[in-house]
Amino acid sequence: MKGAMKPEREGDRIYPGRFEELKREVMIGIEASSLGEVVDGETAIREIRQKLDRRGKQSRSILRL
């Protein structure tokens, strides 16, 4: 796990504290996965697109006012 998150290039450097945030987020994901609280990629992308479509429709209707 340690080596997997080590920045390899200078451009990949992260600000202090972000590494710890990322580690916490990874651990949350691992725990959720072990509890079966995951969504497959296709479903996740479909839900994100639907949410973006709804936001776009709301924005367009506001602009018409």
PQR file with spaces between the fields and no chain letter, atoms N, CA, C, O and H, PARSE charges and radii, in Angstrom:
ATOM       1  N    MET     1       0.831   -1.191    0.000 -0.4000 1.5000
ATOM       2  CA   MET     1       0.000    0.000    0.000 -0.0000 2.0000
ATOM       3  C    MET     1       0.870    1.246    0.000  0.5500 1.7000
ATOM       4  O    MET     1       0.564    2.208   -0.704 -0.5500 1.4000
ATOM       5  N    LYS     2       1.945    1.247    0.775 -0.4000 1.5000
ATOM       6  CA   LYS     2       2.793    2.430    0.854 -0.0000 2.0000
ATOM       7  C    LYS     2       3.353    2.808   -0.506  0.5500 1.7000
ATOM       8  O    LYS     2       3.273    3.972   -0.900 -0.5500 1.4000
ATOM       9  H    LYS     2       2.193    0.465    1.347  0.4000 1.0000
ATOM      10  N    GLY     3       3.909    1.864   -1.221 -0.4000 1.5000
ATOM      11  CA   GLY     3       4.527    2.150   -2.509 -0.0000 2.0000
ATOM      12  C    GLY     3       3.531    2.539   -3.575  0.5500 1.7000
ATOM      13  O    GLY     3       3.875    3.270   -4.504 -0.5500 1.4000
ATOM      14  H    GLY     3       3.974    0.919   -0.901  0.4000 1.0000
ATOM      15  N    ALA     4       2.313    2.070   -3.463 -0.4000 1.5000
ATOM      16  CA   ALA     4       1.300    2.346   -4.481 -0.0000 2.0000
ATOM      17  C    ALA     4       0.921    3.814   -4.529  0.5500 1.7000
ATOM      18  O    ALA     4       0.501    4.300   -5.579 -0.5500 1.4000
ATOM      19  H    ALA     4       2.034    1.476   -2.708  0.4000 1.0000
ATOM      20  N    MET     5       1.054    4.529   -3.437 -0.4000 1.5000
ATOM      21  CA   MET     5       0.614    5.919   -3.401 -0.0000 2.0000
ATOM      22  C    MET     5       1.782    6.905   -3.398  0.5500 1.7000
ATOM      23  O    MET     5       1.580    8.103   -3.198 -0.5500 1.4000
ATOM      24  H    MET     5       1.396    4.134   -2.584  0.4000 1.0000
ATOM      25  N    LYS     6       2.997    6.412   -3.617 -0.4000 1.5000
ATOM      26  CA   LYS     6       4.175    7.277   -3.596 -0.0000 2.0000
ATOM      27  C    LYS     6       4.271    8.050   -4.912  0.5500 1.7000
ATOM      28  O    LYS     6       4.285    7.439   -5.981 -0.5500 1.4000
ATOM      29  H    LYS     6       3.161    5.439   -3.779  0.4000 1.0000
ATOM      30  N    PRO     7       4.338    9.381   -4.852 -0.5600 1.5000
ATOM      31  CA   PRO     7       4.490   10.165   -6.086  0.2800 2.0000
ATOM      32  C    PRO     7       5.791    9.804   -6.790  0.5500 1.7000
ATOM      33  O    PRO     7       6.828    9.656   -6.145 -0.5500 1.4000
ATOM      34  N    GLU     8       5.738    9.663   -8.117 -0.4000 1.5000
ATOM      35  CA   GLU     8       6.916    9.267   -8.868 -0.0000 2.0000
ATOM      36  C    GLU     8       7.620   10.449   -9.516  0.5500 1.7000
ATOM      37  O    GLU     8       8.840   10.417   -9.677 -0.5500 1.4000
ATOM      38  H    GLU     8       4.895    9.784   -8.641  0.4000 1.0000
ATOM      39  N    ARG     9       6.890   11.485   -9.890 -0.4000 1.5000
ATOM      40  CA   ARG     9       7.478   12.636  -10.566 -0.0000 2.0000
ATOM      41  C    ARG     9       7.193   13.885   -9.751  0.5500 1.7000
ATOM      42  O    ARG     9       6.276   13.916   -8.930 -0.5500 1.4000
ATOM      43  H    ARG     9       5.899   11.510   -9.760  0.4000 1.0000
ATOM      44  N    GLU    10       7.987   14.904   -9.990 -0.4000 1.5000
ATOM      45  CA   GLU    10       7.790   16.152   -9.258 -0.0000 2.0000
ATOM      46  C    GLU    10       6.392   16.710   -9.497  0.5500 1.7000
ATOM      47  O    GLU    10       5.781   17.248   -8.574 -0.5500 1.4000
ATOM      48  H    GLU    10       8.732   14.879  -10.657  0.4000 1.0000
ATOM      49  N    GLY    11       5.877   16.594  -10.714 -0.4000 1.5000
ATOM      50  CA   GLY    11       4.544   17.081  -11.033 -0.0000 2.0000
ATOM      51  C    GLY    11       3.445   16.339  -10.296  0.5500 1.7000
ATOM      52  O    GLY    11       2.313   16.814  -10.204 -0.5500 1.4000
ATOM      53  H    GLY    11       6.374   16.158  -11.464  0.4000 1.0000
ATOM      54  N    ASP    12       3.785   15.173   -9.774 -0.4000 1.5000
ATOM      55  CA   ASP    12       2.809   14.361   -9.047 -0.0000 2.0000
ATOM      56  C    ASP    12       2.782   14.680   -7.557  0.5500 1.7000
ATOM      57  O    ASP    12       1.995   14.093   -6.815 -0.5500 1.4000
ATOM      58  H    ASP    12       4.705   14.787   -9.848  0.4000 1.0000
ATOM      59  N    ARG    13       3.617   15.588   -7.117 -0.4000 1.5000
ATOM      60  CA   ARG    13       3.684   15.903   -5.686 -0.0000 2.0000
ATOM      61  C    ARG    13       2.341   16.455   -5.209  0.5500 1.7000
ATOM      62  O    ARG    13       1.635   17.149   -5.941 -0.5500 1.4000
ATOM      63  H    ARG    13       4.256   16.066   -7.720  0.4000 1.0000
ATOM      64  N    ILE    14       2.017   16.129   -3.978 -0.4000 1.5000
ATOM      65  CA   ILE    14       0.760   16.588   -3.401 -0.0000 2.0000
ATOM      66  C    ILE    14       1.058   17.478   -2.202  0.5500 1.7000
ATOM      67  O    ILE    14       2.101   17.351   -1.561 -0.5500 1.4000
ATOM      68  H    ILE    14       2.590   15.566   -3.383  0.4000 1.0000
ATOM      69  N    TYR    15       0.130   18.376   -1.911 -0.4000 1.5000
ATOM      70  CA   TYR    15       0.373   19.293   -0.808 -0.0000 2.0000
ATOM      71  C    TYR    15       0.357   18.536    0.518  0.5500 1.7000
ATOM      72  O    TYR    15      -0.269   17.483    0.639 -0.5500 1.4000
ATOM      73  H    TYR    15      -0.717   18.479   -2.431  0.4000 1.0000
ATOM      74  N    PRO    16       1.052   19.086    1.503 -0.5600 1.5000
ATOM      75  CA   PRO    16       1.103   18.420    2.816  0.2800 2.0000
ATOM      76  C    PRO    16      -0.307   18.170    3.356  0.5500 1.7000
ATOM      77  O    PRO    16      -1.168   19.048    3.309 -0.5500 1.4000
ATOM      78  N    GLY    17      -0.518   16.994    3.852 -0.4000 1.5000
ATOM      79  CA   GLY    17      -1.819   16.644    4.402 -0.0000 2.0000
ATOM      80  C    GLY    17      -2.701   15.915    3.405  0.5500 1.7000
ATOM      81  O    GLY    17      -3.543   15.109    3.804 -0.5500 1.4000
ATOM      82  H    GLY    17       0.182   16.281    3.889  0.4000 1.0000
ATOM      83  N    ARG    18      -2.529   16.177    2.121 -0.4000 1.5000
ATOM      84  CA   ARG    18      -3.382   15.531    1.116 -0.0000 2.0000
ATOM      85  C    ARG    18      -3.135   14.032    1.080  0.5500 1.7000
ATOM      86  O    ARG    18      -4.065   13.247    0.893 -0.5500 1.4000
ATOM      87  H    ARG    18      -1.845   16.831    1.797  0.4000 1.0000
ATOM      88  N    PHE    19      -1.876   13.634    1.260 -0.4000 1.5000
ATOM      89  CA   PHE    19      -1.560   12.212    1.259 -0.0000 2.0000
ATOM      90  C    PHE    19      -2.354   11.493    2.339  0.5500 1.7000
ATOM      91  O    PHE    19      -2.897   10.414    2.101 -0.5500 1.4000
ATOM      92  H    PHE    19      -1.120   14.271    1.411  0.4000 1.0000
ATOM      93  N    GLU    20      -2.424   12.085    3.519 -0.4000 1.5000
ATOM      94  CA   GLU    20      -3.188   11.480    4.612 -0.0000 2.0000
ATOM      95  C    GLU    20      -4.673   11.447    4.276  0.5500 1.7000
ATOM      96  O    GLU    20      -5.353   10.470    4.590 -0.5500 1.4000
ATOM      97  H    GLU    20      -1.983   12.961    3.712  0.4000 1.0000
ATOM      98  N    GLU    21      -5.187   12.497    3.645 -0.4000 1.5000
ATOM      99  CA   GLU    21      -6.594   12.517    3.222 -0.0000 2.0000
ATOM     100  C    GLU    21      -6.861   11.386    2.239  0.5500 1.7000
ATOM     101  O    GLU    21      -7.863   10.680    2.350 -0.5500 1.4000
ATOM     102  H    GLU    21      -4.635   13.291    3.390  0.4000 1.0000
ATOM     103  N    LEU    22      -5.964   11.220    1.282 -0.4000 1.5000
ATOM     104  CA   LEU    22      -6.130   10.162    0.285 -0.0000 2.0000
ATOM     105  C    LEU    22      -6.100    8.784    0.930  0.5500 1.7000
ATOM     106  O    LEU    22      -6.886    7.910    0.563 -0.5500 1.4000
ATOM     107  H    LEU    22      -5.150   11.794    1.191  0.4000 1.0000
ATOM     108  N    LYS    23      -5.202    8.584    1.885 -0.4000 1.5000
ATOM     109  CA   LYS    23      -5.145    7.297    2.583 -0.0000 2.0000
ATOM     110  C    LYS    23      -6.458    7.018    3.304  0.5500 1.7000
ATOM     111  O    LYS    23      -6.959    5.894    3.272 -0.5500 1.4000
ATOM     112  H    LYS    23      -4.564    9.293    2.183  0.4000 1.0000
ATOM     113  N    ARG    24      -7.022    8.045    3.959 -0.4000 1.5000
ATOM     114  CA   ARG    24      -8.311    7.865    4.654 -0.0000 2.0000
ATOM     115  C    ARG    24      -9.410    7.509    3.654  0.5500 1.7000
ATOM     116  O    ARG    24     -10.234    6.632    3.914 -0.5500 1.4000
ATOM     117  H    ARG    24      -6.615    8.958    3.984  0.4000 1.0000
ATOM     118  N    GLU    25      -9.418    8.196    2.505 -0.4000 1.5000
ATOM     119  CA   GLU    25     -10.442    7.922    1.495 -0.0000 2.0000
ATOM     120  C    GLU    25     -10.316    6.504    0.950  0.5500 1.7000
ATOM     121  O    GLU    25     -11.322    5.835    0.714 -0.5500 1.4000
ATOM     122  H    GLU    25      -8.748    8.909    2.293  0.4000 1.0000
ATOM     123  N    VAL    26      -9.090    6.049    0.751 -0.4000 1.5000
ATOM     124  CA   VAL    26      -8.871    4.676    0.287 -0.0000 2.0000
ATOM     125  C    VAL    26      -9.381    3.688    1.326  0.5500 1.7000
ATOM     126  O    VAL    26     -10.039    2.708    0.976 -0.5500 1.4000
ATOM     127  H    VAL    26      -8.273    6.592    0.943  0.4000 1.0000
ATOM     128  N    MET    27      -9.088    3.928    2.587 -0.4000 1.5000
ATOM     129  CA   MET    27      -9.538    3.025    3.646 -0.0000 2.0000
ATOM     130  C    MET    27     -11.064    2.996    3.739  0.5500 1.7000
ATOM     131  O    MET    27     -11.648    1.939    3.979 -0.5500 1.4000
ATOM     132  H    MET    27      -8.553    4.724    2.871  0.4000 1.0000
ATOM     133  N    ILE    28     -11.707    4.138    3.552 -0.4000 1.5000
ATOM     134  CA   ILE    28     -13.172    4.188    3.547 -0.0000 2.0000
ATOM     135  C    ILE    28     -13.705    3.338    2.400  0.5500 1.7000
ATOM     136  O    ILE    28     -14.669    2.592    2.570 -0.5500 1.4000
ATOM     137  H    ILE    28     -11.232    4.997    3.357  0.4000 1.0000
ATOM     138  N    GLY    29     -13.078    3.452    1.235 -0.4000 1.5000
ATOM     139  CA   GLY    29     -13.496    2.662    0.080 -0.0000 2.0000
ATOM     140  C    GLY    29     -13.310    1.174    0.292  0.5500 1.7000
ATOM     141  O    GLY    29     -14.168    0.374   -0.082 -0.5500 1.4000
ATOM     142  H    GLY    29     -12.295    4.058    1.097  0.4000 1.0000
ATOM     143  N    ILE    30     -12.198    0.806    0.889 -0.4000 1.5000
ATOM     144  CA   ILE    30     -11.935   -0.608    1.166 -0.0000 2.0000
ATOM     145  C    ILE    30     -12.972   -1.151    2.146  0.5500 1.7000
ATOM     146  O    ILE    30     -13.490   -2.252    1.960 -0.5500 1.4000
ATOM     147  H    ILE    30     -11.502    1.456    1.193  0.4000 1.0000
ATOM     148  N    GLU    31     -13.270   -0.384    3.179 -0.4000 1.5000
ATOM     149  CA   GLU    31     -14.267   -0.820    4.163 -0.0000 2.0000
ATOM     150  C    GLU    31     -15.651   -0.949    3.518  0.5500 1.7000
ATOM     151  O    GLU    31     -16.360   -1.927    3.754 -0.5500 1.4000
ATOM     152  H    GLU    31     -12.849    0.510    3.330  0.4000 1.0000
ATOM     153  N    ALA    32     -16.029    0.037    2.708 -0.4000 1.5000
ATOM     154  CA   ALA    32     -17.328   -0.013    2.033 -0.0000 2.0000
ATOM     155  C    ALA    32     -17.408   -1.235    1.130  0.5500 1.7000
ATOM     156  O    ALA    32     -18.439   -1.904    1.066 -0.5500 1.4000
ATOM     157  H    ALA    32     -15.453    0.832    2.516  0.4000 1.0000
ATOM     158  N    SER    33     -16.318   -1.519    0.435 -0.4000 1.5000
ATOM     159  CA   SER    33     -16.289   -2.676   -0.451 -0.0000 2.0000
ATOM     160  C    SER    33     -16.456   -3.971    0.328  0.5500 1.7000
ATOM     161  O    SER    33     -17.181   -4.870   -0.099 -0.5500 1.4000
ATOM     162  H    SER    33     -15.480   -0.975    0.487  0.4000 1.0000
ATOM     163  N    SER    34     -15.792   -4.066    1.461 -0.4000 1.5000
ATOM     164  CA   SER    34     -15.894   -5.291    2.259 -0.0000 2.0000
ATOM     165  C    SER    34     -17.299   -5.480    2.816  0.5500 1.7000
ATOM     166  O    SER    34     -17.702   -6.604    3.117 -0.5500 1.4000
ATOM     167  H    SER    34     -15.203   -3.335    1.809  0.4000 1.0000
ATOM     168  N    LEU    35     -18.050   -4.382    2.956 -0.4000 1.5000
ATOM     169  CA   LEU    35     -19.431   -4.461    3.443 -0.0000 2.0000
ATOM     170  C    LEU    35     -20.437   -4.602    2.299  0.5500 1.7000
ATOM     171  O    LEU    35     -21.645   -4.679    2.526 -0.5500 1.4000
ATOM     172  H    LEU    35     -17.723   -3.469    2.712  0.4000 1.0000
ATOM     173  N    GLY    36     -19.920   -4.635    1.065 -0.4000 1.5000
ATOM     174  CA   GLY    36     -20.797   -4.758   -0.098 -0.0000 2.0000
ATOM     175  C    GLY    36     -21.462   -3.456   -0.490  0.5500 1.7000
ATOM     176  O    GLY    36     -22.433   -3.461   -1.246 -0.5500 1.4000
ATOM     177  H    GLY    36     -18.939   -4.572    0.882  0.4000 1.0000
ATOM     178  N    GLU    37     -20.958   -2.345    0.007 -0.4000 1.5000
ATOM     179  CA   GLU    37     -21.548   -1.031   -0.271 -0.0000 2.0000
ATOM     180  C    GLU    37     -20.860   -0.376   -1.466  0.5500 1.7000
ATOM     181  O    GLU    37     -20.297    0.712   -1.357 -0.5500 1.4000
ATOM     182  H    GLU    37     -20.169   -2.341    0.621  0.4000 1.0000
ATOM     183  N    VAL    38     -20.917   -1.050   -2.590 -0.4000 1.5000
ATOM     184  CA   VAL    38     -20.270   -0.523   -3.790 -0.0000 2.0000
ATOM     185  C    VAL    38     -21.246   -0.541   -4.958  0.5500 1.7000
ATOM     186  O    VAL    38     -22.245   -1.261   -4.944 -0.5500 1.4000
ATOM     187  H    VAL    38     -21.376   -1.934   -2.679  0.4000 1.0000
ATOM     188  N    VAL    39     -20.942    0.254   -5.953 -0.4000 1.5000
ATOM     189  CA   VAL    39     -21.747    0.317   -7.171 -0.0000 2.0000
ATOM     190  C    VAL    39     -20.808    0.012   -8.326  0.5500 1.7000
ATOM     191  O    VAL    39     -19.686    0.518   -8.358 -0.5500 1.4000
ATOM     192  H    VAL    39     -20.130    0.838   -5.965  0.4000 1.0000
ATOM     193  N    ASP    40     -21.248   -0.809   -9.276 -0.4000 1.5000
ATOM     194  CA   ASP    40     -20.377   -1.107  -10.403 -0.0000 2.0000
ATOM     195  C    ASP    40     -20.178    0.150  -11.250  0.5500 1.7000
ATOM     196  O    ASP    40     -20.986    1.077  -11.199 -0.5500 1.4000
ATOM     197  H    ASP    40     -22.159   -1.219   -9.250  0.4000 1.0000
ATOM     198  N    GLY    41     -19.116    0.170  -12.013 -0.4000 1.5000
ATOM     199  CA   GLY    41     -18.728    1.351  -12.777 -0.0000 2.0000
ATOM     200  C    GLY    41     -19.788    1.848  -13.736  0.5500 1.7000
ATOM     201  O    GLY    41     -20.034    3.052  -13.808 -0.5500 1.4000
ATOM     202  H    GLY    41     -18.460   -0.583  -12.055  0.4000 1.0000
ATOM     203  N    GLU    42     -20.423    0.948  -14.477 -0.4000 1.5000
ATOM     204  CA   GLU    42     -21.445    1.355  -15.445 -0.0000 2.0000
ATOM     205  C    GLU    42     -22.609    2.056  -14.750  0.5500 1.7000
ATOM     206  O    GLU    42     -23.104    3.076  -15.229 -0.5500 1.4000
ATOM     207  H    GLU    42     -20.223   -0.030  -14.418  0.4000 1.0000
ATOM     208  N    THR    43     -23.037    1.508  -13.631 -0.4000 1.5000
ATOM     209  CA   THR    43     -24.140    2.113  -12.882 -0.0000 2.0000
ATOM     210  C    THR    43     -23.735    3.482  -12.355  0.5500 1.7000
ATOM     211  O    THR    43     -24.513    4.432  -12.431 -0.5500 1.4000
ATOM     212  H    THR    43     -22.635    0.680  -13.242  0.4000 1.0000
ATOM     213  N    ALA    44     -22.527    3.586  -11.825 -0.4000 1.5000
ATOM     214  CA   ALA    44     -22.054    4.866  -11.285 -0.0000 2.0000
ATOM     215  C    ALA    44     -22.014    5.934  -12.374  0.5500 1.7000
ATOM     216  O    ALA    44     -22.476    7.054  -12.156 -0.5500 1.4000
ATOM     217  H    ALA    44     -21.894    2.814  -11.764  0.4000 1.0000
ATOM     218  N    ILE    45     -21.471    5.601  -13.537 -0.4000 1.5000
ATOM     219  CA   ILE    45     -21.383    6.569  -14.639 -0.0000 2.0000
ATOM     220  C    ILE    45     -22.776    6.975  -15.098  0.5500 1.7000
ATOM     221  O    ILE    45     -23.025    8.152  -15.357 -0.5500 1.4000
ATOM     222  H    ILE    45     -21.096    4.691  -13.714  0.4000 1.0000
ATOM     223  N    ARG    46     -23.686    6.010  -15.200 -0.4000 1.5000
ATOM     224  CA   ARG    46     -25.060    6.317  -15.616 -0.0000 2.0000
ATOM     225  C    ARG    46     -25.716    7.278  -14.626  0.5500 1.7000
ATOM     226  O    ARG    46     -26.376    8.234  -15.034 -0.5500 1.4000
ATOM     227  H    ARG    46     -23.484    5.054  -14.989  0.4000 1.0000
ATOM     228  N    GLU    47     -25.539    7.030  -13.331 -0.4000 1.5000
ATOM     229  CA   GLU    47     -26.129    7.905  -12.311 -0.0000 2.0000
ATOM     230  C    GLU    47     -25.517    9.306  -12.354  0.5500 1.7000
ATOM     231  O    GLU    47     -26.226   10.298  -12.191 -0.5500 1.4000
ATOM     232  H    GLU    47     -25.003    6.254  -13.000  0.4000 1.0000
ATOM     233  N    ILE    48     -24.220    9.386  -12.570 -0.4000 1.5000
ATOM     234  CA   ILE    48     -23.560   10.693  -12.666 -0.0000 2.0000
ATOM     235  C    ILE    48     -24.083   11.459  -13.872  0.5500 1.7000
ATOM     236  O    ILE    48     -24.367   12.652  -13.772 -0.5500 1.4000
ATOM     237  H    ILE    48     -23.644    8.579  -12.703  0.4000 1.0000
ATOM     238  N    ARG    49     -24.214   10.783  -15.011 -0.4000 1.5000
ATOM     239  CA   ARG    49     -24.721   11.447  -16.222 -0.0000 2.0000
ATOM     240  C    ARG    49     -26.155   11.928  -16.032  0.5500 1.7000
ATOM     241  O    ARG    49     -26.508   13.023  -16.471 -0.5500 1.4000
ATOM     242  H    ARG    49     -23.983    9.814  -15.092  0.4000 1.0000
ATOM     243  N    GLN    50     -26.978   11.118  -15.381 -0.4000 1.5000
ATOM     244  CA   GLN    50     -28.360   11.522  -15.128 -0.0000 2.0000
ATOM     245  C    GLN    50     -28.405   12.754  -14.230  0.5500 1.7000
ATOM     246  O    GLN    50     -29.196   13.670  -14.457 -0.5500 1.4000
ATOM     247  H    GLN    50     -26.692   10.229  -15.025  0.4000 1.0000
ATOM     248  N    LYS    51     -27.560   12.770  -13.220 -0.4000 1.5000
ATOM     249  CA   LYS    51     -27.503   13.912  -12.309 -0.0000 2.0000
ATOM     250  C    LYS    51     -27.061   15.166  -13.058  0.5500 1.7000
ATOM     251  O    LYS    51     -27.631   16.238  -12.857 -0.5500 1.4000
ATOM     252  H    LYS    51     -26.918   12.026  -13.035  0.4000 1.0000
ATOM     253  N    LEU    52     -26.057   15.042  -13.915 -0.4000 1.5000
ATOM     254  CA   LEU    52     -25.589   16.185  -14.701 -0.0000 2.0000
ATOM     255  C    LEU    52     -26.666   16.667  -15.670  0.5500 1.7000
ATOM     256  O    LEU    52     -26.836   17.871  -15.865 -0.5500 1.4000
ATOM     257  H    LEU    52     -25.594   14.171  -14.078  0.4000 1.0000
ATOM     258  N    ASP    53     -27.392   15.727  -16.276 -0.4000 1.5000
ATOM     259  CA   ASP    53     -28.488   16.102  -17.183 -0.0000 2.0000
ATOM     260  C    ASP    53     -29.553   16.896  -16.435  0.5500 1.7000
ATOM     261  O    ASP    53     -30.048   17.903  -16.942 -0.5500 1.4000
ATOM     262  H    ASP    53     -27.254   14.750  -16.118  0.4000 1.0000
ATOM     263  N    ARG    54     -29.909   16.447  -15.231 -0.4000 1.5000
ATOM     264  CA   ARG    54     -30.913   17.171  -14.442 -0.0000 2.0000
ATOM     265  C    ARG    54     -30.430   18.577  -14.109  0.5500 1.7000
ATOM     266  O    ARG    54     -31.188   19.541  -14.209 -0.5500 1.4000
ATOM     267  H    ARG    54     -29.507   15.629  -14.820  0.4000 1.0000
ATOM     268  N    ARG    55     -29.166   18.689  -13.714 -0.4000 1.5000
ATOM     269  CA   ARG    55     -28.610   20.011  -13.399 -0.0000 2.0000
ATOM     270  C    ARG    55     -28.624   20.912  -14.631  0.5500 1.7000
ATOM     271  O    ARG    55     -28.941   22.098  -14.536 -0.5500 1.4000
ATOM     272  H    ARG    55     -28.550   17.905  -13.633  0.4000 1.0000
ATOM     273  N    GLY    56     -28.281   20.349  -15.775 -0.4000 1.5000
ATOM     274  CA   GLY    56     -28.274   21.132  -17.009 -0.0000 2.0000
ATOM     275  C    GLY    56     -29.661   21.629  -17.357  0.5500 1.7000
ATOM     276  O    GLY    56     -29.824   22.775  -17.775 -0.5500 1.4000
ATOM     277  H    GLY    56     -28.023   19.386  -15.851  0.4000 1.0000
ATOM     278  N    LYS    57     -30.663   20.779  -17.189 -0.4000 1.5000
ATOM     279  CA   LYS    57     -32.043   21.181  -17.475 -0.0000 2.0000
ATOM     280  C    LYS    57     -32.494   22.268  -16.513  0.5500 1.7000
ATOM     281  O    LYS    57     -33.187   23.203  -16.913 -0.5500 1.4000
ATOM     282  H    LYS    57     -30.530   19.848  -16.849  0.4000 1.0000
ATOM     283  N    GLN    58     -32.105   22.154  -15.243 -0.4000 1.5000
ATOM     284  CA   GLN    58     -32.466   23.178  -14.257 -0.0000 2.0000
ATOM     285  C    GLN    58     -31.815   24.508  -14.613  0.5500 1.7000
ATOM     286  O    GLN    58     -32.458   25.554  -14.534 -0.5500 1.4000
ATOM     287  H    GLN    58     -31.542   21.394  -14.917  0.4000 1.0000
ATOM     288  N    SER    59     -30.553   24.474  -15.000 -0.4000 1.5000
ATOM     289  CA   SER    59     -29.841   25.704  -15.358 -0.0000 2.0000
ATOM     290  C    SER    59     -30.477   26.367  -16.568  0.5500 1.7000
ATOM     291  O    SER    59     -30.647   27.586  -16.594 -0.5500 1.4000
ATOM     292  H    SER    59     -30.030   23.624  -15.064  0.4000 1.0000
ATOM     293  N    ARG    60     -30.828   25.571  -17.568 -0.4000 1.5000
ATOM     294  CA   ARG    60     -31.447   26.132  -18.780 -0.0000 2.0000
ATOM     295  C    ARG    60     -32.806   26.740  -18.473  0.5500 1.7000
ATOM     296  O    ARG    60     -33.165   27.770  -19.042 -0.5500 1.4000
ATOM     297  H    ARG    60     -30.690   24.581  -17.547  0.4000 1.0000
ATOM     298  N    SER    61     -33.573   26.109  -17.570 -0.4000 1.5000
ATOM     299  CA   SER    61     -34.892   26.663  -17.249 -0.0000 2.0000
ATOM     300  C    SER    61     -34.761   27.959  -16.455  0.5500 1.7000
ATOM     301  O    SER    61     -35.595   28.852  -16.602 -0.5500 1.4000
ATOM     302  H    SER    61     -33.281   25.272  -17.108  0.4000 1.0000
ATOM     303  N    ILE    62     -33.745   28.079  -15.628 -0.4000 1.5000
ATOM     304  CA   ILE    62     -33.519   29.316  -14.871 -0.0000 2.0000
ATOM     305  C    ILE    62     -33.126   30.440  -15.817  0.5500 1.7000
ATOM     306  O    ILE    62     -33.563   31.578  -15.642 -0.5500 1.4000
ATOM     307  H    ILE    62     -33.067   27.353  -15.509  0.4000 1.0000
ATOM     308  N    LEU    63     -32.312   30.138  -16.809 -0.4000 1.5000
ATOM     309  CA   LEU    63     -31.857   31.158  -17.754 -0.0000 2.0000
ATOM     310  C    LEU    63     -33.008   31.707  -18.593  0.5500 1.7000
ATOM     311  O    LEU    63     -32.937   32.840  -19.070 -0.5500 1.4000
ATOM     312  H    LEU    63     -31.958   29.214  -16.951  0.4000 1.0000
ATOM     313  N    ARG    64     -34.064   30.922  -18.780 -0.4000 1.5000
ATOM     314  CA   ARG    64     -35.205   31.369  -19.589 -0.0000 2.0000
ATOM     315  C    ARG    64     -36.065   32.387  -18.857  0.5500 1.7000
ATOM     316  O    ARG    64     -36.831   33.112  -19.492 -0.5500 1.4000
ATOM     317  H    ARG    64     -34.122   30.002  -18.393  0.4000 1.0000
ATOM     318  N    LEU    65     -35.957   32.456  -17.541 -0.4000 1.5000
ATOM     319  CA   LEU    65     -36.809   33.362  -16.753 -0.0000 2.0000
ATOM     320  C    LEU    65     -36.524   34.783  -17.012  0.5500 1.7000
ATOM     321  O    LEU    65     -37.160   35.658  -16.424 -0.5500 1.4000
ATOM     322  H    LEU    65     -35.335   31.867  -17.025  0.4000 1.0000
